[in-house]
Amino acid sequence: MPDFILENELKQKGYNFICGVDEAGRGPLAGPVCAAAVILPENVIIEDLNDSKKLSEKRREELFPIILEKAVCTSVAFASVEEIEKLNILNATFLAMQRAVEGLKIPADFALIDGNRIPKLNISANAVVKGDGRSMSIAAASVLAKVSRDRLMLEYDKLYPQYNFAKHKGYGTKQHYEAIANYGICNIHRKSFLKGVI
């Protein structure tokens, strides 16, 4: 379960506003990638908060407003399908993370980034492998990013109902591949992810 050990170690070194950063949507065949940055108050208790992948969709939706309410500051940002195609998915993910960190109304002075690579930021940062299961701030960011992206895919589902984005959120399920075979691709598909399919 995530805790505040990493954040508290940084506070002892003199950092005051430590943000956790995570992304959602690196793997799907369609839709943007989303990142969130979250600064939590010291040792705040948010019941059940964990890596978003370990939570049900219902629990993520319940936690979303609680995180917004209890956080010192939050920011959610996207990198578009066009940016994914132009930059590649890793660099587009970094762009979304940069936007999320820069979008914080209270500037962070340190960032804990989920994963093993750090985007270019104007503040100090550490990469934390499996960080969404270790740091409360990163876990909170993982929930905000996942819920924000899922909600956007529900909107896309209304525009492109034939693909059933509401169900698979753009991931490469059997049903999604069948829809692409039947209807071709739409404006929010990542062509670079579909080489050999289209």
Contacts in CASP RR format, 6 or more apart in sequence:
PFRMAT RR
TARGET T0000
AUTHOR 0000-0000-0000
METHOD contacts of the structure
MODEL  1
MPDFILENELKQKGYNFICGVDEAGRGPLAGPVCAAAVILPENVIIEDLN
DSKKLSEKRREELFPIILEKAVCTSVAFASVEEIEKLNILNATFLAMQRA
VEGLKIPADFALIDGNRIPKLNISANAVVKGDGRSMSIAAASVLAKVSRD
RLMLEYDKLYPQYNFAKHKGYGTKQHYEAIANYGICNIHRKSFLKGVI
1 50 0 8 1.000
1 133 0 8 1.000
2 49 0 8 1.000
2 50 0 8 1.000
2 51 0 8 1.000
2 131 0 8 1.000
2 132 0 8 1.000
2 133 0 8 1.000
2 134 0 8 1.000
2 135 0 8 1.000
2 136 0 8 1.000
2 138 0 8 1.000
2 139 0 8 1.000
3 134 0 8 1.000
3 135 0 8 1.000
3 136 0 8 1.000
4 42 0 8 1.000
4 43 0 8 1.000
4 135 0 8 1.000
4 136 0 8 1.000
5 134 0 8 1.000
6 112 0 8 1.000
6 126 0 8 1.000
6 128 0 8 1.000
6 134 0 8 1.000
6 135 0 8 1.000
7 18 0 8 1.000
7 40 0 8 1.000
7 42 0 8 1.000
7 112 0 8 1.000
7 135 0 8 1.000
7 136 0 8 1.000
7 137 0 8 1.000
8 42 0 8 1.000
8 43 0 8 1.000
10 18 0 8 1.000
10 110 0 8 1.000
10 112 0 8 1.000
11 18 0 8 1.000
11 42 0 8 1.000
15 109 0 8 1.000
15 110 0 8 1.000
15 124 0 8 1.000
16 109 0 8 1.000
17 39 0 8 1.000
17 72 0 8 1.000
17 73 0 8 1.000
17 106 0 8 1.000
17 107 0 8 1.000
17 108 0 8 1.000
17 109 0 8 1.000
17 110 0 8 1.000
18 39 0 8 1.000
18 108 0 8 1.000
18 109 0 8 1.000
18 110 0 8 1.000
18 111 0 8 1.000
18 112 0 8 1.000
18 137 0 8 1.000
19 37 0 8 1.000
19 38 0 8 1.000
19 39 0 8 1.000
19 73 0 8 1.000
19 101 0 8 1.000
19 104 0 8 1.000
19 108 0 8 1.000
19 110 0 8 1.000
19 111 0 8 1.000
19 112 0 8 1.000
19 137 0 8 1.000
19 141 0 8 1.000
20 37 0 8 1.000
20 38 0 8 1.000
20 39 0 8 1.000
20 111 0 8 1.000
20 112 0 8 1.000
20 113 0 8 1.000
20 114 0 8 1.000
20 135 0 8 1.000
20 137 0 8 1.000
20 138 0 8 1.000
20 140 0 8 1.000
20 141 0 8 1.000
21 35 0 8 1.000
21 36 0 8 1.000
21 37 0 8 1.000
21 38 0 8 1.000
21 97 0 8 1.000
21 100 0 8 1.000
21 101 0 8 1.000
21 111 0 8 1.000
21 112 0 8 1.000
21 113 0 8 1.000
21 114 0 8 1.000
21 138 0 8 1.000
21 141 0 8 1.000
22 35 0 8 1.000
22 36 0 8 1.000
22 52 0 8 1.000
22 113 0 8 1.000
22 114 0 8 1.000
22 131 0 8 1.000
22 132 0 8 1.000
22 138 0 8 1.000
22 139 0 8 1.000
22 141 0 8 1.000
22 142 0 8 1.000
22 145 0 8 1.000
23 33 0 8 1.000
23 34 0 8 1.000
23 35 0 8 1.000
23 36 0 8 1.000
23 93 0 8 1.000
23 96 0 8 1.000
23 97 0 8 1.000
23 114 0 8 1.000
23 145 0 8 1.000
24 33 0 8 1.000
24 34 0 8 1.000
24 35 0 8 1.000
24 52 0 8 1.000
24 142 0 8 1.000
24 145 0 8 1.000
24 146 0 8 1.000
24 148 0 8 1.000
24 149 0 8 1.000
24 150 0 8 1.000
25 31 0 8 1.000
25 32 0 8 1.000
25 33 0 8 1.000
25 34 0 8 1.000
25 149 0 8 1.000
26 33 0 8 1.000
26 89 0 8 1.000
26 93 0 8 1.000
27 89 0 8 1.000
27 171 0 8 1.000
27 193 0 8 1.000
28 169 0 8 1.000
28 170 0 8 1.000
28 171 0 8 1.000
28 172 0 8 1.000
28 190 0 8 1.000
28 193 0 8 1.000
29 170 0 8 1.000
29 171 0 8 1.000
29 172 0 8 1.000
29 176 0 8 1.000
29 180 0 8 1.000
29 189 0 8 1.000
29 190 0 8 1.000
29 193 0 8 1.000
29 194 0 8 1.000
30 81 0 8 1.000
30 156 0 8 1.000
30 163 0 8 1.000
30 165 0 8 1.000
30 170 0 8 1.000
30 176 0 8 1.000
30 186 0 8 1.000
30 188 0 8 1.000
30 189 0 8 1.000
30 190 0 8 1.000
31 81 0 8 1.000
31 152 0 8 1.000
31 153 0 8 1.000
31 156 0 8 1.000
31 170 0 8 1.000
31 188 0 8 1.000
31 189 0 8 1.000
31 190 0 8 1.000
32 78 0 8 1.000
32 79 0 8 1.000
32 80 0 8 1.000
32 81 0 8 1.000
32 83 0 8 1.000
32 84 0 8 1.000
32 96 0 8 1.000
32 149 0 8 1.000
32 152 0 8 1.000
32 188 0 8 1.000
33 78 0 8 1.000
33 79 0 8 1.000
33 84 0 8 1.000
33 89 0 8 1.000
33 92 0 8 1.000
33 93 0 8 1.000
33 96 0 8 1.000
33 149 0 8 1.000
34 76 0 8 1.000
34 77 0 8 1.000
34 78 0 8 1.000
34 96 0 8 1.000
34 145 0 8 1.000
34 146 0 8 1.000
34 148 0 8 1.000
34 149 0 8 1.000
34 152 0 8 1.000
35 76 0 8 1.000
35 77 0 8 1.000
35 78 0 8 1.000
35 79 0 8 1.000
35 93 0 8 1.000
35 96 0 8 1.000
35 97 0 8 1.000
35 99 0 8 1.000
35 100 0 8 1.000
35 141 0 8 1.000
35 145 0 8 1.000
36 74 0 8 1.000
36 75 0 8 1.000
36 76 0 8 1.000
36 77 0 8 1.000
36 100 0 8 1.000
36 140 0 8 1.000
36 141 0 8 1.000
36 142 0 8 1.000
36 144 0 8 1.000
36 145 0 8 1.000
36 148 0 8 1.000
37 74 0 8 1.000
37 75 0 8 1.000
37 97 0 8 1.000
37 100 0 8 1.000
37 101 0 8 1.000
37 103 0 8 1.000
37 104 0 8 1.000
37 108 0 8 1.000
37 111 0 8 1.000
37 141 0 8 1.000
38 67 0 8 1.000
38 71 0 8 1.000
38 73 0 8 1.000
38 74 0 8 1.000
38 75 0 8 1.000
38 137 0 8 1.000
38 140 0 8 1.000
38 141 0 8 1.000
38 144 0 8 1.000
39 71 0 8 1.000
39 72 0 8 1.000
39 73 0 8 1.000
39 74 0 8 1.000
39 104 0 8 1.000
39 106 0 8 1.000
39 108 0 8 1.000
39 137 0 8 1.000
40 46 0 8 1.000
40 70 0 8 1.000
40 71 0 8 1.000
40 72 0 8 1.000
40 136 0 8 1.000
40 137 0 8 1.000
40 140 0 8 1.000
41 70 0 8 1.000
41 71 0 8 1.000
41 72 0 8 1.000
44 70 0 8 1.000
44 136 0 8 1.000
46 63 0 8 1.000
46 66 0 8 1.000
46 67 0 8 1.000
46 70 0 8 1.000
46 136 0 8 1.000
46 140 0 8 1.000
47 66 0 8 1.000
48 55 0 8 1.000
48 59 0 8 1.000
48 63 0 8 1.000
49 63 0 8 1.000
49 67 0 8 1.000
49 136 0 8 1.000
49 139 0 8 1.000
49 140 0 8 1.000
49 143 0 8 1.000
50 132 0 8 1.000
50 133 0 8 1.000
50 139 0 8 1.000
51 130 0 8 1.000
51 131 0 8 1.000
51 132 0 8 1.000
51 133 0 8 1.000
51 139 0 8 1.000
51 142 0 8 1.000
52 60 0 8 1.000
52 132 0 8 1.000
52 139 0 8 1.000
52 142 0 8 1.000
52 143 0 8 1.000
52 145 0 8 1.000
52 146 0 8 1.000
52 147 0 8 1.000
53 132 0 8 1.000
53 142 0 8 1.000
53 146 0 8 1.000
54 133 0 8 1.000
55 63 0 8 1.000
55 143 0 8 1.000
57 150 0 8 1.000
60 143 0 8 1.000
60 146 0 8 1.000
60 147 0 8 1.000
60 150 0 8 1.000
61 147 0 8 1.000
63 143 0 8 1.000
64 143 0 8 1.000
64 144 0 8 1.000
64 147 0 8 1.000
67 74 0 8 1.000
67 140 0 8 1.000
67 143 0 8 1.000
67 144 0 8 1.000
68 74 0 8 1.000
68 144 0 8 1.000
71 140 0 8 1.000
72 106 0 8 1.000
73 104 0 8 1.000
73 105 0 8 1.000
73 106 0 8 1.000
73 108 0 8 1.000
74 104 0 8 1.000
74 140 0 8 1.000
74 144 0 8 1.000
75 99 0 8 1.000
75 100 0 8 1.000
75 101 0 8 1.000
75 102 0 8 1.000
75 103 0 8 1.000
75 104 0 8 1.000
75 105 0 8 1.000
76 100 0 8 1.000
76 144 0 8 1.000
76 145 0 8 1.000
76 148 0 8 1.000
77 96 0 8 1.000
77 97 0 8 1.000
77 99 0 8 1.000
77 100 0 8 1.000
77 103 0 8 1.000
78 96 0 8 1.000
78 99 0 8 1.000
78 149 0 8 1.000
78 152 0 8 1.000
79 87 0 8 1.000
79 92 0 8 1.000
79 93 0 8 1.000
79 95 0 8 1.000
79 96 0 8 1.000
79 99 0 8 1.000
80 92 0 8 1.000
81 187 0 8 1.000
81 188 0 8 1.000
81 189 0 8 1.000
81 190 0 8 1.000
83 92 0 8 1.000
83 95 0 8 1.000
84 92 0 8 1.000
84 190 0 8 1.000
84 192 0 8 1.000
85 190 0 8 1.000
85 191 0 8 1.000
85 192 0 8 1.000
86 92 0 8 1.000
87 95 0 8 1.000
88 192 0 8 1.000
89 190 0 8 1.000
90 117 0 8 1.000
93 119 0 8 1.000
94 117 0 8 1.000
94 119 0 8 1.000
94 120 0 8 1.000
95 119 0 8 1.000
97 113 0 8 1.000
97 119 0 8 1.000
97 121 0 8 1.000
98 119 0 8 1.000
98 120 0 8 1.000
98 121 0 8 1.000
100 141 0 8 1.000
101 108 0 8 1.000
101 111 0 8 1.000
101 121 0 8 1.000
101 123 0 8 1.000
102 122 0 8 1.000
107 123 0 8 1.000
108 123 0 8 1.000
109 123 0 8 1.000
109 124 0 8 1.000
110 123 0 8 1.000
110 124 0 8 1.000
110 125 0 8 1.000
110 126 0 8 1.000
111 118 0 8 1.000
111 121 0 8 1.000
111 123 0 8 1.000
111 124 0 8 1.000
111 125 0 8 1.000
111 126 0 8 1.000
112 125 0 8 1.000
112 126 0 8 1.000
112 128 0 8 1.000
112 131 0 8 1.000
112 135 0 8 1.000
112 137 0 8 1.000
112 138 0 8 1.000
113 119 0 8 1.000
113 125 0 8 1.000
113 126 0 8 1.000
113 127 0 8 1.000
113 128 0 8 1.000
113 138 0 8 1.000
114 127 0 8 1.000
114 128 0 8 1.000
114 130 0 8 1.000
114 131 0 8 1.000
114 132 0 8 1.000
114 138 0 8 1.000
114 141 0 8 1.000
114 142 0 8 1.000
115 127 0 8 1.000
115 128 0 8 1.000
115 129 0 8 1.000
115 130 0 8 1.000
115 131 0 8 1.000
116 127 0 8 1.000
116 129 0 8 1.000
117 127 0 8 1.000
118 125 0 8 1.000
118 126 0 8 1.000
118 127 0 8 1.000
119 125 0 8 1.000
128 134 0 8 1.000
128 135 0 8 1.000
128 138 0 8 1.000
131 138 0 8 1.000
131 139 0 8 1.000
132 138 0 8 1.000
132 139 0 8 1.000
132 141 0 8 1.000
132 142 0 8 1.000
133 139 0 8 1.000
149 169 0 8 1.000
150 169 0 8 1.000
153 165 0 8 1.000
153 166 0 8 1.000
153 169 0 8 1.000
153 170 0 8 1.000
154 165 0 8 1.000
154 166 0 8 1.000
156 165 0 8 1.000
156 188 0 8 1.000
157 163 0 8 1.000
157 164 0 8 1.000
157 165 0 8 1.000
157 166 0 8 1.000
160 186 0 8 1.000
160 188 0 8 1.000
162 179 0 8 1.000
162 182 0 8 1.000
162 183 0 8 1.000
163 170 0 8 1.000
163 176 0 8 1.000
163 179 0 8 1.000
163 180 0 8 1.000
163 183 0 8 1.000
163 186 0 8 1.000
164 175 0 8 1.000
164 176 0 8 1.000
164 179 0 8 1.000
167 173 0 8 1.000
167 175 0 8 1.000
168 175 0 8 1.000
168 176 0 8 1.000
170 176 0 8 1.000
177 197 0 8 1.000
180 189 0 8 1.000
180 194 0 8 1.000
180 197 0 8 1.000
180 198 0 8 1.000
184 198 0 8 1.000
185 191 0 8 1.000
185 194 0 8 1.000
185 198 0 8 1.000
191 198 0 8 1.000
END
